[in-house]
Amino acid sequence: MKARIFLLLLAAVLSSGARAYDLGDFLGIKPPKNGTERPATAGEPAPKPLNLDALTTLLAARAPGEEARVGRQVAGDLLGAAPLVPDPRLQAYVNRVGRWVALQSGDNAVKWRFGVLDTPDINAFSAPGGYVFITLGLYRMLDNEAELAGVLGHEIAHVTQHDHMKILQQSTLISALGQAMGRQIKGSDQVAQNLLGNGAEILARKLDKDAEFRADRLGMVYAARAGYDPWGLPLVLQKLAALPANDSRMALLFKTHPSPAERLDALSQAIGSRFDQLGGPDLASRFYRIK
Amino acid sequence: MKHWARTAAILTGLVLSVPVWAAQGSLLRAENLRAAPAANAAIVVELAQGTAVDVVGRQGGWMKVRSGTKTGWVRLLSVRPGRAGERGVGLGEVAGLVARRPDASRVVSVAGVRGLSEESLKTAKFNVRQLEKLDSYAVSAEAARAFAAEQGLHARQVAQLPAPSTPNGGPAWGTEP
């Protein structure tokens, strides 16, 4: 049903000959000139002739090159808000654990990068194309490598499921369709502006609840496949649930995610007795502890 | 030194690790307190939803808890930290049963430190030097495999978990044999 409406809209776009925005403009991305230049933050993007290539890219669920570029933009902006913890051994450790867990996702085309952000906030982020971050505040709450693997597994799942790309594509599509059909979809420009005004802002957006629950399930599965004690992620969620709900360090996390209790409940219903036979070390002995 | 580390790792694996929040918890759902951490272990006593328990250990997906004079095992995901009705992000809050009340004494003070707010993400400036630093820490699949092998981690097949058919509905395992 939804698919049918979508096809009708798509047909309208392709036949209308109307004008739409270029995908690159929506994403705030310019063709790379020197590779280091920050793309212009969206001002008022000027309407351009319909770019069928861009629309095709946009409609294609997977476009690795596009994902990598979007991810680089988002990650670079996020690092502008919070830099990496200046501890090379910590960063190297998290990259090894993360890469090992990511190998279990089967998504080998992705160039995975992991970083610990220097902020007391308790949170973790991912960006399209294989960027995964955990904050120092959350890292300090961890007790072993299996817990780290679980947290990273959740973020790796957002990348493999293209969750953030889906938000971008949806909002871009809505706006492009609105323009193309010569009909003003109320607030569509604002939607696109809000989403794409700054790359990192996408990280303050709430994903679908089901996307979060699925990332929790996949995070546990990836950690389990990597050989770890699979209970790392739920144990971290229990620690978060034990903190006062109004702890300011979790303000953004709670704004963008279902509550830890809700996530634990969803996990418990998905797991039942399925993981009863799965053991695995938590590797507390190898866990890199910050002085 | 390496040998010592390995011995320590093995010992750590054997000793029941107690979660950091430890001590006080309560049951999210009615549960059978079992004599051992297994679904087919003998039932010590049936515990009602909301029963206060003291968490004393963990083994796999099971937590060792004490309720009154009885000690036994319940599923890890059936336990929430804190007492039922106590403030926190409990399940009651999810169900909208418990009103949020601020408790100033429990607020962790991070005054003066700016966290990652929506605003700070909006106004963040692209930092290419940090991005390059991030790139420099990336490791190859080979390096990751070697790192895993150091501690005897092996990849294993684990099926994906299906999405629960009825989110937040019905008992999860309260009725399990």
Interface residues (C-beta under 8 A of the other chain):
Chain A: T36 R38 P39 R72 Q73 A75 G76 D77 L78 L79 G80 A81 A82 P83 L84 P88 Q91 A92 N95 R96 V97 R99 W100 L103 Q104 N108 K111 W112 R113 F114 G115 L117 T119 P120 D121 N123 Y131 T135 G137 M141 D143 N144 G197 N198 G199 A200 E201 L203 A204 D210 F213 R214 R217 L218 M220 V221 A224 R225 A226 G227 Y228 D229 P230 W231 P234 L235 Q238 K239 L240 A241 A242 L243 P244 A245 N246 D247 S248 R249 A251 L252 F254 K255 S259 P260 A261 E262 L264 D265 A266 L267 S268 Q269 A270 I271 G272 S273 R274 F275 D276 L278 G279 P281 D282 L283 A284 S285 R286
Chain B: A5 A8 A9 T12 G13 S17 P19 V20 W21 L28 A38 A39 R58 G60 G61 R75 L76 L77 S78 V79 R80 P81 G82 R87 G88 V89 G90 L91 E93 V94 R100 P102 D103 R106 V107 V108 V110 V113 R114 G115 L116 S117 E118 S120 L121 K122 T123 A124 K125 F126 N127 V128 Q130 L131 K133 L134 D135 Y137 A138 V139 S140 A141 A143 A144 R145 F147 A148 Q151 G152 L153 H154 A155 R156 Q157 V158 A159 Q160 L161 P162 A163 P164 T166 P167 N168 A172 W173 E176
